[in-house]
Amino acid sequence: MKEILNKAKLWLSDTFDSETRNEIQQLIDTKSDDLADRFYKNLEFGTGGMRGIVGAGTNRINKYTLGKATQGLSNYLLQSFPNKELKVAIGYDCRHDSKWLAKVVADVFSANNIKVYLFEDMRPTPELSFAVNHLGCDAGIVLTASHNPPEYNGYKVYWNDGGQIVPPQDQEIINEVNSLEYTDIHFNANENLITSIGSEIDEAFWKASIENGTFDIKGRKDLKIVFTSLHGTSIKLIPEVLKRAGYTQVHIVEDQATPDGDFPTVASPNPEEPAALKMAVDLANELDADIVLGTDPDSDRIGIAVRDTDGNMKLLNGNQTMGMMTDFLINDWKKQDKLNGKQFVGSTIVSSNFVNEIADSYGVETKVGLTGFKWIAKMIKDHPELNFIGGGEESFGYMVGDFVRDKDAVTSALLACEIAADAKANNSSFYKELLNLYTKNYFYKEHLISIVKKGMDGAAQIKQMMVDLRNNPFTEIDGSKVEFLCDYQSSIKKNLITGEEFVMDIPKSNVLIYHTEDGTKIAARPSGTEPKIKFYFSVKAPLNKISEAVEVENNLDAKIQRIIKELNL
C-alpha cells in the first residue's frame, strides 16, 4: 500500500491541474479503498485499445493518461515518417467525457505539429476507420468504451490502413509511451492544425456503405424494420443509409434515439444482451415487423432479432449472424462468377466453426485470428494478393468488404436487411434461411459466460483460474474425450489422446481452447478491456430437416448446461 500511496502523491505535483490534485488528495485524506485500484497499474492496450473508468490516476482514463498515450504516439509517428506532413483523424462517441477528451487528444497532436481532422460531433467508430483511409491519414483515434457501463471511456488507435494497431506497432508505441513522464506531454494546441470534419465524410461513407452493402434483390419496400441506437451514435448514419438504399418502413425506437451517455433505458447498452433490445422487440411485436436492429454506443456491434418458424421474435447470436452474412456474400460472389480461389473470409479463434464450414462448402478459405477485428484487418493487409469478402466474430461484429477495417454495424445493418428482404420476397425468411444453412452443415449452438472479477484481487483470481486450467486440463467433457488443447500463450496445440504437440503459427494470447471428439469447443479467455474472464461454448449436431430444429436446439442447450455444471462455472 505504501508503493501505491507514493504513486498517488506524485499526482499532487504542479504537473497536474488543481481539479486532479484535489481529487487525489481527497482519496488520500479519506483513505479510500478506491486509491489502490486507481494506481496499482497503468492502463494498457488490450484487444480494443485502452479502456477504463474515467477519473484521476494511472489506472484511469483522464487528460493525463490519454495525453501521455497521444504524446507517445506522436513521437512514434514522427520517428516512423520523418520529413512527412503527418495527419491523424479523431472521432468520439456519446459518452459524457468523449468530446472534451477528443479535444485534448487533438491538442496534443497539433502541439507536436501533426495535422488533425477532428469530427465536429459524435460519429460511429466505423466512420473513423473509413475516414483514416478516405483522408489519407497516418493514424486515427476514437474515444469510446463501446458497450461498457457509463463510467467507462476508452482510446482506440488506428494505423494508416484504417485498422487498429497490431504488432509490431502496438508494442513499439507502448514502449514509447512508457518511456515518457507526464511532464513530457505537449498540451498547448496549434489550432491552425485542427480541422473540423463532418457531413462531407458522412456522404462519402454512405456512398461506400451502399456500394458494399446492397445487392441485386427485390422487396426492400416490403420489409418492416425496427431500429434502436440504444442512445448511441448509430442514429447519425443507419436510418439515412437504410433510407437511401430504398427501405421505406424503418421504425425507430424514439425513447432510445437521443444520444445519452447514461444509457437511461437499459442496464447495459450491449446488443448481445436480450434485455437491451426489449423495447425494440416490443415495438416489433406491436407493428408486426420482420426484423429488429440494435447497435452499441459506438455502432460497431449489431444485435439482430428475426421471426422464428412460430412467428416469435428471436435474438440471433453473433455466430448465427456471421454465418448468414458470410453465406450471402460468398453466394453473391458465386452468382457473379467471381470466385477463383483467391478470396477469403475472416474469423476468430473463439468464434464458431459454422462460418468455416460455410466458406469451405464454396471452396473459400477462412483465415482465423485472435479475438478482435484488428487481426482481421491485419489479414487483409498481409494478403494483398487475395480478395477479402467479409468477416466477423462471435461478439456481434461483422465487416463487409474492406472499405472499413473494423467491425461496422452500419453496413452490417444494411446487409442484414438485404438478406431479410430477399428471403421475404422469395416466400422465405431470415430464420428459415439460417435453418437451411444448418441442414447443409451442422446445427451449431453457442453460449457465453462472463465472470466479473474487479480490482487487484479480481485480476489475481482471473490469473489463477487460467493457471489452474493449464496445469489441470480436462480430459473429458460431457462424455466426449478432449482431443486437442490449444494454448495460445505457449503457441502449442496438444493432442491429449496421443500426446503429440504442434506449434501454432499465430500471435501469442492468454487463451485456452478445448476441442472434443464430438465437435464441442470450449474457450477460456480473460477480457482485454474489462475485469472479467469469458468462457465460450460451442456444440453441434446434425439437422436432417427443419421440422426437427426445435428438438435439436433443445438437446444442444441441455448439453451446454451439462457442461457448465460439469466445469463448476
C-alpha positions as CSV (number, residue, x, y, z in Angstrom):
1,M,0.0,0.0,0.0
2,K,3.0,2.3,0.6
3,E,4.0,2.0,-3.0
4,I,0.5,2.9,-4.2
5,L,0.5,5.9,-1.8
6,N,3.8,7.1,-3.2
7,K,2.5,6.8,-6.8
8,A,-0.6,8.7,-5.8
9,K,1.4,11.5,-4.2
10,L,3.2,12.1,-7.5
11,W,-0.2,13.3,-8.8
12,L,-0.2,16.1,-6.2
13,S,2.6,18.0,-8.0
14,D,2.2,21.1,-10.2
15,T,2.3,18.9,-13.3
16,F,-1.4,18.2,-12.7
17,D,-4.2,20.6,-12.7
18,S,-6.0,21.7,-9.5
19,E,-9.1,19.5,-10.1
20,T,-6.9,16.4,-10.5
21,R,-4.8,17.3,-7.4
22,N,-7.9,17.8,-5.3
23,E,-9.5,14.5,-6.4
24,I,-6.3,12.6,-5.4
25,Q,-5.9,14.5,-2.1
26,Q,-9.4,13.7,-1.1
27,L,-8.9,10.0,-1.7
28,I,-5.7,10.1,0.3
29,D,-7.3,12.0,3.2
30,T,-10.3,9.7,3.4
31,K,-8.1,6.6,3.0
32,S,-10.4,5.5,0.2
33,D,-10.2,1.8,-0.9
34,D,-10.5,3.3,-4.4
35,L,-7.0,4.6,-4.3
36,A,-5.4,1.2,-4.8
37,D,-7.5,0.5,-7.9
38,R,-6.5,3.8,-9.4
39,F,-2.8,3.3,-9.0
40,Y,-1.9,-0.4,-8.8
41,K,-1.2,-0.5,-12.5
42,N,-1.1,1.6,-15.7
43,L,-3.9,1.3,-18.3
44,E,-2.6,-0.9,-21.1
45,F,-3.6,-1.5,-24.7
46,G,-5.8,-4.6,-24.9
47,T,-7.8,-6.2,-27.7
48,G,-9.8,-3.0,-28.1
49,G,-7.2,-0.4,-27.2
50,M,-7.1,1.4,-23.8
51,R,-10.3,1.3,-21.8
52,G,-11.1,2.1,-18.2
53,I,-13.1,4.2,-15.7
54,V,-12.9,7.9,-16.0
55,G,-11.1,9.6,-13.2
56,A,-7.7,10.7,-11.8
57,G,-5.0,8.0,-11.6
58,T,-2.7,5.8,-13.7
59,N,-5.3,3.1,-14.0
60,R,-8.0,5.6,-15.2
61,I,-9.0,7.4,-18.3
62,N,-8.2,11.1,-17.9
63,K,-6.4,14.0,-19.6
64,Y,-3.0,12.8,-18.5
65,T,-3.2,9.1,-19.3
66,L,-4.6,9.9,-22.7
67,G,-2.2,12.8,-23.1
68,K,0.7,10.5,-22.4
69,A,-0.6,7.9,-24.9
70,T,-1.0,10.6,-27.5
71,Q,2.4,12.1,-26.9
72,G,3.9,8.7,-27.2
73,L,2.0,8.0,-30.4
74,S,3.1,11.5,-31.8
75,N,6.7,10.7,-31.1
76,Y,6.3,7.3,-32.8
77,L,4.7,8.8,-35.8
78,L,7.4,11.5,-36.1
79,Q,10.1,8.7,-35.9
80,S,8.3,6.4,-38.3
81,F,7.6,9.0,-41.0
82,P,10.3,11.7,-40.9
83,N,10.0,14.6,-43.3
84,K,6.4,13.9,-43.9
85,E,3.4,16.1,-43.3
86,L,1.6,13.9,-40.7
87,K,-2.2,13.6,-40.5
88,V,-4.5,12.0,-38.0
89,A,-8.3,11.7,-37.7
90,I,-10.1,11.7,-34.4
91,G,-13.7,10.5,-33.7
92,Y,-15.7,10.1,-30.5
93,D,-18.9,8.6,-29.2
94,C,-21.8,9.7,-27.0
95,R,-20.2,9.3,-23.6
96,H,-20.1,12.3,-21.3
97,D,-16.4,12.8,-21.4
98,S,-15.7,11.8,-25.0
99,K,-16.0,15.2,-26.6
100,W,-13.6,17.1,-24.3
101,L,-11.1,14.2,-24.2
102,A,-11.1,14.1,-28.0
103,K,-10.2,17.8,-28.0
104,V,-7.3,17.1,-25.5
105,V,-6.0,14.4,-27.8
106,A,-6.3,16.8,-30.8
107,D,-4.5,19.5,-28.9
108,V,-1.5,17.1,-28.1
109,F,-1.2,16.0,-31.7
110,S,-1.3,19.6,-33.0
111,A,1.2,20.7,-30.4
112,N,3.5,18.1,-32.0
113,N,3.0,19.7,-35.4
114,I,0.6,16.9,-36.6
115,K,-2.4,17.9,-38.7
116,V,-5.7,16.8,-37.1
117,Y,-9.1,16.1,-38.6
118,L,-11.5,16.2,-35.7
119,F,-15.1,15.2,-36.1
120,E,-17.5,18.1,-35.3
121,D,-19.8,15.8,-33.3
122,M,-20.1,12.1,-32.3
123,R,-19.8,9.6,-35.0
124,P,-19.8,5.7,-35.2
125,T,-16.4,4.1,-34.9
126,P,-16.5,2.5,-38.4
127,E,-16.7,6.0,-39.8
128,L,-13.5,6.9,-38.1
129,S,-11.8,3.8,-39.6
130,F,-13.2,4.8,-43.0
131,A,-12.0,8.5,-42.6
132,V,-8.4,7.4,-41.9
133,N,-8.3,5.9,-45.4
134,H,-10.5,8.4,-47.1
135,L,-8.4,11.4,-45.9
136,G,-5.0,9.6,-46.3
137,C,-4.2,9.8,-42.6
138,D,-1.2,8.2,-40.9
139,A,-3.2,7.2,-37.8
140,G,-6.6,7.6,-36.2
141,I,-8.1,7.7,-32.7
142,V,-11.6,7.1,-31.5
143,L,-12.7,7.9,-28.0
144,T,-15.2,5.2,-26.9
145,A,-15.7,2.5,-24.4
146,S,-18.0,0.6,-26.7
147,H,-20.7,-1.2,-24.7
148,N,-19.1,-0.7,-21.2
149,P,-21.1,0.9,-18.4
150,P,-21.5,4.7,-18.3
151,E,-18.5,5.4,-16.0
152,Y,-16.0,4.0,-18.7
153,N,-14.3,5.5,-21.6
154,G,-11.6,4.4,-23.9
155,Y,-9.0,5.2,-26.6
156,K,-8.6,3.1,-29.8
157,V,-5.6,3.6,-32.0
158,Y,-5.8,3.0,-35.8
159,W,-2.9,2.8,-38.2
160,N,-2.7,4.2,-41.8
161,D,-4.7,1.2,-43.3
162,G,-7.7,2.1,-41.2
163,G,-7.3,-1.0,-38.9
164,Q,-6.4,-0.9,-35.2
165,I,-2.7,-1.2,-34.3
166,V,-1.2,-4.7,-34.3
167,P,2.4,-6.0,-33.8
168,P,4.9,-4.6,-34.1
169,Q,3.4,-1.1,-33.9
170,D,1.4,-1.7,-30.8
171,Q,4.3,-2.7,-28.6
172,E,6.6,-0.1,-30.1
173,I,4.0,2.6,-29.3
174,I,3.6,1.2,-25.8
175,N,7.3,1.3,-25.2
176,E,7.4,4.9,-26.4
177,V,4.5,5.8,-24.1
178,N,6.1,4.1,-21.1
179,S,9.4,5.9,-21.7
180,L,7.6,9.3,-21.0
181,E,6.9,11.3,-17.9
182,Y,3.7,13.3,-17.6
183,T,5.9,16.4,-17.8
184,D,6.8,15.4,-21.4
185,I,3.2,15.9,-22.7
186,H,2.7,18.9,-25.0
187,F,-0.8,20.2,-24.3
188,N,-0.5,23.6,-25.9
189,A,-2.6,23.3,-29.1
190,N,-1.8,24.7,-32.5
191,E,-5.4,25.5,-33.5
192,N,-4.3,26.1,-37.1
193,L,-3.6,22.4,-37.5
194,I,-7.0,21.3,-36.3
195,T,-9.7,21.0,-39.0
196,S,-13.3,20.1,-38.2
197,I,-14.9,17.4,-40.3
198,G,-18.4,16.0,-40.6
199,S,-21.0,16.0,-43.3
200,E,-18.6,15.5,-46.2
201,I,-17.3,12.3,-44.6
202,D,-20.8,11.2,-43.9
203,E,-21.7,11.5,-47.6
204,A,-18.6,9.5,-48.6
205,F,-19.3,6.8,-46.0
206,W,-23.0,6.5,-47.0
207,K,-21.9,6.1,-50.6
208,A,-19.3,3.4,-49.8
209,S,-21.7,1.6,-47.4
210,I,-24.5,1.3,-50.0
211,E,-21.9,0.3,-52.7
212,N,-20.7,-2.6,-50.5
213,G,-23.9,-3.4,-48.6
214,T,-26.6,-3.6,-51.3
215,F,-27.2,-6.3,-53.9
216,D,-29.5,-7.3,-56.8
217,I,-32.6,-8.1,-54.7
218,K,-36.2,-7.3,-54.5
219,G,-38.6,-6.5,-51.6
220,R,-36.9,-3.6,-49.9
221,K,-40.2,-1.6,-49.6
222,D,-42.0,-4.7,-48.1
223,L,-39.6,-5.2,-45.3
224,K,-40.7,-3.8,-41.9
225,I,-37.8,-2.8,-39.8
226,V,-37.5,-1.7,-36.1
227,F,-34.2,0.1,-35.3
228,T,-32.7,1.2,-32.0
229,S,-29.4,3.1,-31.5
230,L,-29.5,2.4,-27.7
231,H,-28.8,6.1,-27.1
232,G,-25.6,5.8,-29.2
233,T,-24.0,7.2,-32.3
234,S,-25.6,4.9,-35.0
235,I,-28.6,7.3,-35.1
236,K,-26.3,9.5,-37.1
237,L,-25.9,7.1,-40.0
238,I,-28.1,4.0,-40.0
239,P,-31.6,5.5,-40.6
240,E,-30.2,7.5,-43.5
241,V,-28.3,4.6,-45.1
242,L,-31.4,2.4,-45.0
243,K,-33.5,5.2,-46.5
244,R,-31.0,5.8,-49.3
245,A,-30.9,2.1,-50.0
246,G,-34.7,2.1,-50.6
247,Y,-36.1,0.9,-47.2
248,T,-39.2,2.8,-46.5
249,Q,-40.6,1.1,-43.4
250,V,-38.0,1.9,-40.8
251,H,-39.4,2.4,-37.3
252,I,-37.1,4.0,-34.8
253,V,-37.4,3.3,-31.0
254,E,-37.8,7.0,-30.1
255,D,-37.2,6.6,-26.4
256,Q,-33.7,5.3,-27.2
257,A,-33.0,7.6,-30.2
258,T,-31.4,10.5,-28.3
259,P,-27.7,10.0,-27.7
260,D,-27.1,9.9,-23.9
261,G,-24.0,8.6,-22.1
262,D,-26.2,7.5,-19.1
263,F,-28.0,5.0,-21.3
264,P,-31.1,5.6,-19.2
265,T,-33.4,2.9,-20.6
266,V,-31.0,-0.1,-20.4
267,A,-29.0,-1.8,-17.7
268,S,-26.2,-2.3,-20.3
269,P,-26.1,-0.8,-23.8
270,N,-24.9,-4.1,-25.3
271,P,-27.0,-5.6,-28.1
272,E,-25.6,-9.0,-27.1
273,E,-27.9,-8.9,-24.1
274,P,-31.6,-9.6,-24.8
275,A,-32.7,-7.0,-22.2
276,A,-31.1,-4.2,-24.2
277,L,-33.3,-4.9,-27.2
278,K,-36.5,-5.4,-25.2
279,M,-38.1,-2.1,-26.2
280,A,-37.2,-2.7,-29.9
281,V,-38.7,-6.2,-29.8
282,D,-41.9,-4.9,-28.1
283,L,-42.3,-2.3,-30.8
284,A,-41.6,-5.0,-33.5
285,N,-44.4,-7.2,-32.0
286,E,-46.7,-4.2,-31.9
287,L,-46.0,-3.4,-35.6
288,D,-45.6,-7.0,-36.7
289,A,-42.1,-6.1,-38.0
290,D,-39.9,-8.6,-39.8
291,I,-36.5,-7.6,-38.2
292,V,-35.1,-5.7,-35.3
293,L,-31.7,-4.0,-35.5
294,G,-29.9,-2.6,-32.4
295,T,-26.3,-1.2,-32.1
296,D,-24.0,-0.5,-29.2
297,P,-23.0,3.1,-28.4
298,D,-20.2,3.4,-30.9
299,S,-22.0,1.4,-33.6
300,D,-19.5,-1.3,-34.3
301,R,-21.6,-4.2,-32.8
302,I,-25.1,-5.1,-34.1
303,G,-27.8,-7.2,-32.5
304,I,-30.4,-8.7,-34.8
305,A,-33.8,-10.3,-33.9
306,V,-35.9,-12.0,-36.5
307,R,-39.1,-14.1,-36.5
308,D,-38.6,-17.8,-35.9
309,T,-40.8,-20.6,-37.5
310,D,-43.5,-19.9,-34.9
311,G,-43.6,-16.2,-35.7
312,N,-41.9,-15.1,-32.4
313,M,-39.0,-12.6,-32.4
314,K,-35.7,-14.4,-31.7
315,L,-32.4,-12.7,-30.9
316,L,-29.7,-14.2,-33.1
317,N,-26.2,-14.7,-31.6
318,G,-23.1,-13.3,-33.3
319,N,-22.1,-16.6,-34.8
320,Q,-25.5,-17.0,-36.5
321,T,-25.4,-13.5,-37.9
322,M,-21.9,-14.0,-39.1
323,G,-22.8,-17.3,-40.8
324,M,-25.8,-15.8,-42.6
325,M,-23.8,-12.8,-43.8
326,T,-20.9,-14.8,-44.9
327,D,-23.0,-17.2,-46.9
328,F,-25.0,-14.4,-48.5
329,L,-21.8,-12.6,-49.5
330,I,-20.0,-15.6,-50.9
331,N,-23.1,-16.7,-52.8
332,D,-23.3,-13.2,-54.4
333,W,-19.6,-13.6,-55.5
334,K,-20.6,-17.0,-56.9
335,K,-23.6,-15.6,-58.8
336,Q,-21.3,-13.0,-60.4
337,D,-18.8,-15.8,-61.3
338,K,-16.1,-14.0,-59.3
339,L,-14.9,-16.9,-57.2
340,N,-11.5,-18.0,-58.4
341,G,-9.7,-19.4,-55.4
342,K,-8.2,-16.0,-54.5
343,Q,-10.8,-15.0,-51.9
344,F,-11.0,-15.4,-48.2
345,V,-13.2,-14.7,-45.2
346,G,-12.1,-13.8,-41.7
347,S,-13.0,-15.2,-38.3
348,T,-11.5,-15.6,-34.8
349,I,-10.4,-18.4,-32.6
350,V,-13.3,-18.1,-30.1
351,S,-16.0,-17.9,-32.9
352,S,-18.0,-20.9,-34.1
353,N,-16.7,-23.2,-36.8
354,F,-20.0,-22.7,-38.5
355,V,-18.5,-20.0,-40.7
356,N,-15.5,-22.1,-41.6
357,E,-17.9,-24.9,-42.8
358,I,-19.9,-22.5,-44.9
359,A,-16.9,-21.0,-46.6
360,D,-15.4,-24.4,-47.2
361,S,-18.6,-25.5,-48.9
362,Y,-17.9,-22.8,-51.6
363,G,-14.2,-23.6,-51.7
364,V,-13.3,-20.3,-50.0
365,E,-10.6,-20.1,-47.3
366,T,-11.3,-19.0,-43.8
367,K,-8.4,-17.2,-42.1
368,V,-8.7,-17.4,-38.3
369,G,-7.0,-14.9,-36.0
370,L,-7.1,-13.8,-32.4
371,T,-10.1,-12.1,-30.8
372,G,-10.5,-8.5,-32.1
373,F,-11.1,-7.1,-35.6
374,K,-7.6,-5.7,-35.7
375,W,-6.5,-9.2,-36.6
376,I,-9.0,-9.4,-39.4
377,A,-7.7,-6.1,-40.7
378,K,-4.2,-7.4,-40.5
379,M,-5.2,-10.4,-42.6
380,I,-6.3,-8.0,-45.4
381,K,-3.0,-6.0,-45.1
382,D,-0.9,-9.2,-45.0
383,H,-2.5,-10.7,-48.1
384,P,-2.9,-8.0,-50.8
385,E,-2.9,-10.8,-53.4
386,L,-6.3,-12.0,-52.1
387,N,-9.8,-10.6,-52.1
388,F,-11.5,-10.1,-48.7
389,I,-15.2,-11.0,-48.9
390,G,-16.2,-10.4,-45.3
391,G,-15.5,-11.4,-41.7
392,G,-16.7,-11.4,-38.2
393,E,-16.5,-12.6,-34.7
394,E,-18.9,-14.1,-32.1
395,S,-19.3,-10.8,-30.2
396,F,-21.9,-9.3,-32.7
397,G,-19.4,-7.7,-35.1
398,Y,-19.1,-8.0,-38.9
399,M,-17.2,-6.3,-41.6
400,V,-18.5,-6.2,-45.2
401,G,-15.6,-5.9,-47.7
402,D,-12.5,-3.9,-46.8
403,F,-13.6,-0.2,-47.2
404,V,-13.8,-0.2,-43.4
405,R,-11.1,-2.0,-41.4
406,D,-13.1,-2.6,-38.2
407,K,-16.5,-4.1,-37.3
408,D,-19.1,-2.0,-38.9
409,A,-22.7,-2.0,-37.6
410,V,-23.8,0.5,-40.2
411,T,-23.1,-1.6,-43.3
412,S,-23.9,-4.8,-41.4
413,A,-27.4,-3.4,-40.6
414,L,-27.9,-2.8,-44.3
415,L,-26.7,-6.3,-45.2
416,A,-29.0,-7.9,-42.7
417,C,-31.9,-6.1,-44.3
418,E,-30.9,-7.2,-47.7
419,I,-30.8,-10.8,-46.6
420,A,-34.2,-10.4,-44.9
421,A,-35.8,-8.6,-47.8
422,D,-34.5,-11.1,-50.3
423,A,-35.8,-14.0,-48.2
424,K,-39.2,-12.5,-47.8
425,A,-39.5,-11.7,-51.5
426,N,-38.9,-15.4,-52.1
427,N,-41.5,-16.6,-49.6
428,S,-38.9,-17.5,-47.0
429,S,-37.5,-15.6,-44.0
430,F,-34.1,-14.8,-42.5
431,Y,-34.6,-17.5,-39.9
432,K,-35.7,-20.2,-42.3
433,E,-32.6,-19.5,-44.4
434,L,-30.5,-19.9,-41.3
435,L,-32.1,-23.3,-40.7
436,N,-31.4,-24.2,-44.3
437,L,-27.8,-23.5,-43.7
438,Y,-27.9,-25.7,-40.6
439,T,-29.3,-28.6,-42.7
440,K,-26.4,-28.2,-45.2
441,N,-23.8,-28.1,-42.4
442,Y,-24.5,-28.7,-38.7
443,F,-26.8,-27.0,-36.2
444,Y,-24.4,-25.0,-34.1
445,K,-25.4,-23.6,-30.7
446,E,-23.2,-21.3,-28.7
447,H,-23.2,-19.8,-25.2
448,L,-21.1,-17.3,-23.4
449,I,-20.4,-16.9,-19.6
450,S,-18.6,-13.8,-18.3
451,I,-17.3,-13.9,-14.8
452,V,-16.6,-10.4,-13.4
453,K,-13.6,-10.0,-11.0
454,K,-12.9,-6.4,-10.3
455,G,-9.8,-4.7,-8.9
456,M,-6.4,-6.0,-7.9
457,D,-7.8,-9.1,-6.2
458,G,-10.0,-9.9,-9.2
459,A,-7.1,-9.7,-11.6
460,A,-5.2,-12.1,-9.4
461,Q,-8.1,-14.5,-9.3
462,I,-8.5,-14.5,-13.1
463,K,-4.8,-15.1,-13.5
464,Q,-5.0,-18.1,-11.1
465,M,-8.1,-19.5,-13.0
466,M,-6.1,-19.6,-16.2
467,V,-3.1,-21.2,-14.4
468,D,-5.4,-24.0,-13.0
469,L,-6.9,-24.6,-16.4
470,R,-3.4,-25.0,-17.9
471,N,-2.0,-27.2,-15.1
472,N,-5.0,-29.4,-14.7
473,P,-6.6,-29.7,-18.2
474,F,-9.9,-31.5,-18.6
475,T,-9.5,-34.8,-20.4
476,E,-13.2,-35.5,-21.0
477,I,-16.2,-33.1,-21.4
478,D,-19.8,-34.4,-21.3
479,G,-18.6,-37.9,-22.0
480,S,-16.5,-37.0,-25.0
481,K,-12.7,-37.2,-24.9
482,V,-10.8,-33.9,-25.3
483,E,-8.8,-34.4,-28.5
484,F,-6.9,-31.1,-28.6
485,L,-6.0,-28.5,-26.1
486,C,-4.8,-25.3,-27.8
487,D,-2.8,-22.9,-25.6
488,Y,-2.3,-19.7,-27.4
489,Q,0.0,-18.3,-24.7
490,S,2.6,-21.1,-25.4
491,S,1.5,-21.5,-29.1
492,I,1.2,-25.2,-28.5
493,K,-1.6,-27.4,-29.8
494,K,-1.5,-30.7,-27.9
495,N,-3.3,-33.9,-28.8
496,L,-4.3,-35.1,-25.3
497,I,-5.1,-38.6,-26.7
498,T,-1.8,-39.3,-28.5
499,G,0.4,-36.8,-26.7
500,E,1.5,-35.2,-29.9
501,E,2.3,-31.5,-29.9
502,F,2.2,-28.9,-32.7
503,V,3.3,-25.3,-32.9
504,M,0.5,-22.9,-33.9
505,D,1.6,-20.0,-36.2
506,I,-0.5,-17.3,-34.5
507,P,0.5,-14.4,-32.2
508,K,0.5,-15.3,-28.5
509,S,-2.5,-14.6,-26.4
510,N,-3.8,-15.7,-23.0
511,V,-6.4,-18.1,-24.4
512,L,-7.1,-21.8,-23.9
513,I,-9.4,-23.8,-26.2
514,Y,-10.5,-27.3,-25.7
515,H,-11.8,-29.4,-28.7
516,T,-13.5,-32.7,-28.0
517,E,-14.1,-35.7,-30.3
518,D,-17.8,-34.9,-30.8
519,G,-17.1,-31.4,-32.1
520,T,-17.6,-29.5,-28.8
521,K,-15.4,-26.4,-28.4
522,I,-14.8,-24.5,-25.1
523,A,-12.6,-21.4,-24.9
524,A,-11.4,-19.6,-21.8
525,R,-10.1,-16.0,-22.3
526,P,-9.6,-13.1,-19.9
527,S,-11.1,-10.0,-21.4
528,G,-8.6,-7.4,-22.8
529,T,-10.8,-4.5,-21.9
530,E,-12.9,-5.4,-18.9
531,P,-12.3,-7.0,-15.5
532,K,-13.7,-10.4,-16.4
533,I,-12.9,-13.8,-17.7
534,K,-15.0,-15.3,-20.5
535,F,-15.9,-18.9,-21.3
536,Y,-17.2,-19.6,-24.8
537,F,-19.2,-22.8,-25.5
538,S,-19.9,-24.2,-29.0
539,V,-21.7,-27.5,-29.6
540,K,-23.1,-29.0,-32.7
541,A,-25.4,-31.8,-34.1
542,P,-26.8,-32.7,-37.5
543,L,-30.1,-31.2,-38.5
544,N,-31.8,-33.6,-41.0
545,K,-34.9,-31.4,-41.6
546,I,-36.2,-28.0,-40.5
547,S,-39.1,-29.6,-38.6
548,E,-36.6,-31.1,-36.2
549,A,-34.9,-27.8,-35.4
550,V,-36.6,-27.1,-32.1
551,E,-35.8,-30.6,-30.8
552,V,-32.2,-30.4,-31.9
553,E,-31.7,-26.9,-30.4
554,N,-33.2,-28.0,-27.1
555,N,-30.8,-31.0,-27.0
556,L,-27.9,-28.7,-27.6
557,D,-29.0,-26.3,-25.0
558,A,-29.2,-29.1,-22.5
559,K,-25.7,-30.3,-23.5
560,I,-24.3,-26.8,-22.8
561,Q,-26.0,-26.7,-19.4
562,R,-24.5,-30.1,-18.5
563,I,-21.0,-28.9,-19.5
564,I,-21.4,-25.7,-17.4
565,K,-22.4,-27.8,-14.4
566,E,-19.5,-30.2,-15.0
567,L,-17.0,-27.4,-15.1
568,N,-18.4,-25.8,-12.0
569,L,-19.0,-22.4,-13.7
